[in-house]
Amino acid sequence: MDGNAPVTPNVTQNSDFSVSQFAGAPAASPSIPSAPMPMPGTSDMNANVSQNMPQMPPAPQVAQSFAPPTLPPMPQVPASPTVEQQIQDVSQLPPLPQTPQNNVSQPAAAAASAPMVQVVDSVSGDMSIFQMLELVASKNASDLHLVVGYPAMLRIDGDLVNISSTIVSPDMAKKLVYDVLPDDKKEQLEVNREVDLAYGYEGIGRFRINAYYQRGYISAAFRLIPTRIRTLDELKVPAIFKEFAELEQGLVLVTGPTGHGKSTTLAGIIQQINDTHPKHILTIEDPIEYVFPQSKALVSQRELGDDTHSWKGALRAALREDPDVVLVGEMRDYETVNSAITVAETGHLVLATLHTNNAAQTIQRIINVFPDVQQEEVRAQLADILEVVVAQRLIPIKGGGRRAAVEIMLMTPAIRNLIRENKIFQIDNVIRTSLDLGMITLERSLLNMFREGLIDREDALRYALDASEMQRLINEG
């Protein structure tokens, strides 16, 4: 800075600076003259002059503390600019150059580590939601994710990949999501901060959508549900799955983490029944995913929210709707678990899903849903009605795509006794030693994939629930 340059006071930083202080400062208002001070011997001159001049207010007395006098400004003399005027003048100056982080909008803070990514505040010139949904199908992706602050992403073979470098802004996310939401679902989203629905796109398939708020912004996950239901043979699951479709009653559970094909496997079993038996199949889902075509069976599909108000009410009403097979989208709480067990006890075949890793954990999870005083009764009920537990995981294979690795537990007298006696921790050992009966552990399933050359040794160890057991099986050859 030049030492001779005048220094302009920073008005905006002095929040305690008042107008009176500014006007009373010495020499701060040179355009306002001070009142003349009387001099000795000039009283007559002053009297004559005062007759020819406008009446002026008397000069204020100088206080002993030597405080500067405060005089009203003369009308014909421009007053000094007020503090507010100076602030306004400063606000009209050109803005300072922004630093790199100023160029990243607040919602895109999560993507600040990628400064070359473009931040978008509108949807003009960008892909529509319909183009994105078409891309999901053309890339053989399972999901589309829209989250503010990140690019739109697809899940392909279990991994997330960016569609482009364009960051999703709040306005862009709202526009994309609202384009596929009916008015009633928009209202539910605003009130509940989340909503589930299914959206059919002709020529592509159906999408299960969960729209939700995160950090105050609308986001969504779209799960592709193909129009054509894949058969059990196409899914390349063990042949014993076809026998599950022949059961007349009992409880069949398909379990596993979210996004690992539970609904697809259940749809394959239901379609096997649909193609081979003239039965009434009743599904209760949130939302409806696969739409089953007309075949030998009669299929009634009910969606939570549109066709029924609650899982409990739908399952209670199911007993009056003459079903042979009941599909429960998810056993998620005490009411749905209790109702599904009741329906299975009345002589119906019930198929359902749970988010558990293996058969033993599945049984324990169901029992723990109930109060302590009911758990012994529930163990006896499960020992009587449970028929099959399948725990599966989708494993990326060489050459692209994913294949289901499964654990299968069949209800033998030995396992029924272990459930009744609350010795569930011994179930894993029974499964390991019952390969000849059709049971299989997840590690044995991974071993079969390894021997087929679908996965390598590292993948087998990574996806195994028991790495030491997996290592032992590989070493045995």
Residue pairs with C-beta under 8 A, 6 or more apart in sequence:
11 17
11 83
11 86
11 87
11 90
12 87
12 90
17 83
18 83
19 82
19 83
20 70
22 28
22 80
22 82
22 83
23 29
23 70
23 80
24 67
24 68
24 70
25 68
26 68
28 80
29 73
29 79
29 80
31 77
31 78
31 80
32 71
32 73
32 74
32 77
32 79
32 80
34 69
34 71
35 56
35 58
35 59
35 60
35 69
35 71
36 59
37 59
38 46
57 72
59 69
60 69
60 70
60 71
62 69
73 79
81 89
100 115
101 112
103 119
104 111
104 112
104 115
104 119
105 119
105 121
105 169
107 148
107 149
107 169
107 170
107 215
107 217
108 117
108 119
108 148
108 149
108 167
108 169
109 149
110 149
110 150
111 117
111 149
111 150
111 151
111 167
114 165
116 165
117 151
117 165
117 166
117 167
118 165
118 166
118 167
119 167
119 169
120 126
120 166
120 167
120 168
120 169
120 172
121 169
121 171
121 172
122 169
122 171
122 172
123 171
123 172
123 175
123 176
126 166
126 172
127 135
127 152
127 163
127 164
128 176
128 179
129 176
129 177
129 179
129 180
130 179
130 201
132 144
132 152
132 163
132 176
133 144
133 201
133 204
133 207
133 222
134 201
134 204
135 141
135 144
135 154
135 163
136 143
136 144
136 154
136 204
136 207
136 222
136 224
137 204
137 205
137 224
139 154
139 156
140 156
140 401
141 154
141 155
141 156
141 224
142 155
142 156
142 223
142 224
142 259
143 154
143 155
143 221
143 222
143 223
143 224
143 259
144 152
144 153
144 154
144 155
144 207
144 221
144 222
144 224
145 152
145 153
145 154
145 155
145 160
145 219
145 220
145 221
145 222
146 152
146 168
146 173
146 176
146 177
146 219
146 220
146 221
146 222
147 153
147 168
147 173
147 214
147 219
148 168
148 169
148 170
148 173
148 214
148 215
148 217
148 218
148 219
149 167
149 168
149 215
150 167
150 168
151 162
151 163
151 164
151 165
151 166
151 167
151 168
152 162
152 163
152 164
152 166
152 168
153 160
153 161
153 162
153 163
154 160
154 161
154 163
155 161
155 259
157 396
157 400
157 401
157 402
158 394
158 396
158 402
159 396
168 176
170 217
170 218
173 217
173 218
173 219
173 220
174 218
176 220
177 211
177 218
177 219
177 220
178 186
180 199
180 207
180 209
181 189
181 195
181 197
181 211
182 197
185 195
185 197
185 211
188 195
189 195
189 211
189 212
189 213
189 218
193 212
193 213
194 210
194 211
194 212
194 213
195 210
195 211
195 212
196 208
196 209
196 210
196 286
196 287
196 305
197 208
197 209
197 211
197 287
198 206
198 207
198 208
198 209
198 225
198 287
198 288
198 289
198 303
199 206
199 207
199 209
199 222
200 206
200 207
201 207
204 224
204 227
205 224
205 225
205 226
205 227
206 224
206 225
206 227
206 289
206 290
206 291
207 222
207 223
207 224
207 225
208 222
208 223
208 225
208 287
208 289
209 220
209 221
209 222
209 223
210 220
210 221
211 218
211 219
211 220
212 218
212 219
212 220
212 221
213 219
223 259
225 263
225 289
225 290
227 291
229 267
229 268
229 271
229 290
229 292
229 293
230 264
230 267
230 268
231 268
231 271
231 272
232 241
232 242
232 268
232 269
232 272
234 268
235 261
235 264
235 265
235 268
235 404
236 403
236 404
237 265
237 268
237 404
237 406
238 406
238 408
238 438
238 440
240 408
240 438
241 265
241 268
241 269
241 272
241 390
242 272
244 252
244 269
244 387
244 388
245 269
245 272
245 273
245 276
245 277
247 349
247 387
247 388
248 349
249 344
249 347
249 348
249 349
249 385
250 344
250 349
250 350
250 385
250 386
250 387
250 388
251 340
251 341
251 344
251 350
251 352
251 382
251 385
251 386
251 387
252 269
252 349
252 350
252 351
252 352
252 387
252 388
252 390
253 331
253 351
253 352
253 353
253 354
253 362
253 386
253 388
253 389
253 390
254 262
254 265
254 266
254 351
254 352
254 353
254 390
254 392
255 262
255 353
255 354
255 355
255 356
255 357
255 358
255 359
255 362
255 389
255 390
255 391
255 392
256 262
256 355
256 356
256 357
256 391
256 392
256 393
257 355
257 357
257 393
258 355
259 394
260 392
260 393
260 394
260 404
261 392
261 394
261 402
261 404
262 353
262 392
263 289
263 290
263 329
263 353
265 390
265 392
265 404
266 327
266 351
266 353
267 289
267 290
267 292
269 351
270 281
270 283
270 290
270 292
270 299
270 325
270 327
270 351
271 292
271 295
273 279
273 281
273 297
273 325
274 281
274 292
274 293
274 295
274 296
274 297
274 299
275 295
275 296
276 296
277 296
277 297
277 324
278 296
278 297
278 298
279 297
279 298
279 324
279 325
280 297
280 298
280 300
280 321
280 322
280 323
280 324
280 325
281 292
281 297
281 298
281 299
281 300
281 323
281 324
281 325
281 326
281 327
282 300
282 301
282 302
282 318
282 321
282 323
282 325
282 326
282 327
283 292
283 299
283 300
283 301
283 302
283 326
283 327
283 329
284 302
284 304
284 308
284 311
284 314
284 315
284 318
284 326
284 327
284 328
284 329
285 301
285 302
285 303
285 304
285 327
285 329
286 303
286 304
286 305
286 311
286 329
286 330
287 303
287 304
287 305
287 306
288 301
288 302
288 303
289 329
291 301
292 299
292 301
300 321
300 323
302 308
302 314
304 310
304 311
304 314
304 329
307 314
308 314
308 317
310 335
311 328
311 332
311 335
311 336
311 339
312 335
312 336
312 339
315 326
315 328
315 336
315 339
315 340
315 342
315 343
316 339
318 326
318 343
318 348
319 343
319 346
323 348
324 348
324 349
325 348
325 349
325 350
325 351
326 340
326 343
326 348
326 349
326 350
326 351
327 350
327 351
327 352
328 336
328 340
328 350
328 351
328 352
328 353
329 352
329 353
330 336
330 352
330 353
330 354
330 355
331 337
331 340
331 352
331 353
331 354
331 366
333 369
334 369
334 370
337 366
337 369
337 370
338 369
338 370
340 350
340 352
341 378
341 381
341 382
341 385
343 350
344 350
344 385
345 381
345 384
345 385
354 362
354 365
354 366
356 362
356 365
356 391
357 391
357 465
358 391
358 407
358 428
358 442
358 465
359 389
359 391
359 407
359 409
359 427
359 428
359 431
360 424
360 425
360 427
360 428
362 389
362 391
363 382
363 386
363 389
363 419
363 424
363 427
364 424
366 378
366 382
367 375
367 378
367 379
367 382
368 375
370 378
379 419
379 420
379 422
380 420
382 419
383 416
383 417
383 419
383 420
384 416
386 411
386 419
387 410
387 411
388 408
388 409
388 410
388 411
389 407
389 408
389 409
390 406
390 407
390 408
390 409
391 406
391 407
391 442
392 404
392 405
392 406
392 407
393 404
393 405
393 442
393 463
394 402
394 403
394 404
394 405
395 402
395 403
395 404
395 405
395 446
395 449
395 454
395 455
395 459
395 463
396 402
396 455
396 459
397 403
397 449
397 454
397 455
398 453
398 454
398 455
398 456
403 449
403 454
405 442
405 445
405 446
405 449
405 463
406 440
406 442
406 445
407 431
407 440
407 441
407 442
407 445
408 431
408 438
408 439
408 440
409 415
409 427
409 431
409 439
410 434
410 437
410 438
410 439
412 430
412 434
412 437
414 430
415 427
415 430
418 424
418 426
418 427
418 430
428 441
430 439
431 439
431 440
431 441
432 441
432 444
435 444
441 469
442 463
442 464
442 465
443 464
443 465
443 466
443 469
443 470
443 473
444 473
446 455
446 460
446 463
446 464
446 470
447 460
447 470
447 473
447 474
449 455
449 460
450 456
450 457
450 459
450 460
450 474
455 463
457 474
460 470
460 474
461 467
461 470
461 471
461 474
464 470
